[in-house]
Amino acid sequence: MVQVRPRWAFRLPRHGGADGVTRVHAGTLTRLLHVDGQPVVVWARQPARDLVVLGARCEDRQAGEHAIERLRFALGVDDDLRGFHERWRWDRLIGPAMRRNPFLRVRRRPEPWEALAWAICEQLIEFSRAAAIERRIVSRLGPRCPHTGLRDVPSAARVAVAAPALLESFDLSAGRALALVRAAREVAAGRIDLRRPDHERGWARLRAIPGIGRWTVDMLALQGQGRLDQLPAADVGYLKLVGRLRTGNPFARASEDEVRELLGRYDPWAGLAGEYLIASARRLVAGPPLTCRPAGALTAPARAGTRC
């Protein structure tokens, strides 16, 4: 068991993810992870505002310690966001949301492979449909804990030997099914190491796989590798929101470059700033269009974006 004093305002998530692998009950968050093939049930609870307690149930102590570290990463409990909040809490776009909710974190995955796999599943479709696909993958391919009933996301090695036709039967398109299997094979074989500190090298190899574009790599970076400087700017939510902010037209869409231009000024926290921009959406769209911008900002015609 490990006791952690959060380095910034923190609140334990009250709900599990839509893929069904995380359980939150009676104030305790529980997740099944695998470390070198060994199952570990890892949990976290927050008995006080400034205290988070994490623990693990497994046979191997080192595996348990590793699983706890991965859960700490996923929760962002060790993130010190003071610099971001001190600099931008009075910003006219995201400042009100920051002051209302200083607890907001990017919701990460314990393992970078999970972030990559789910990003591929979520390409170009609505989130509810993608979540249903992810639940089917977990139910069919993910290992299960006989004591808790929890399931884990299937490993890259497991997905690497899956037939693309099987993944298609879960409602994944043929192109994305093939991209997922190809990415899994690269990761399982060690040709792409998602844990290497030089993330850009792995990103370049991933981009060489047909069907994996910048949005997918940005989601991996943000949710699986802790890169708060990376922004999935091609996400349809950003394209719609920034388009409406620019023009006042609820049907307008910005370009990916325009989204990056707007949120790039928050560097190196563009990814976190994007979360706050989405949290600010209701207030912002009720206001006037963004017309008072620096020269050259948000002035190009909006274009439809893609997500892959």
Secondary structure, DSSP 8 states (H G I E B T S, - for coil): -EEE--SS-----SS--TTS-EEEETTEEEEEEEETTEEEEEEEEEEETTEEEEEEE-S-HHHHHHHHHHHHHHHTTT---HHHHHHHTT-TTTHHHHHH-TT------SSHHHHHHHHHHTTTS-HHHHHHHHHHHHHHHS-B-TTT--B----HHHHHTS-HHHHHTTT--HHHHHHHHHHHHHHHTTSS-TT-S-HHHHHHHHHTSTT--HHHHHHHHHHHS--TT---TT-HHHHHHHHHHHHS-TT----HHHHHHHHHTTTT-HHHHHHHHHHTHHHHHTS----S--TTTT-S--------
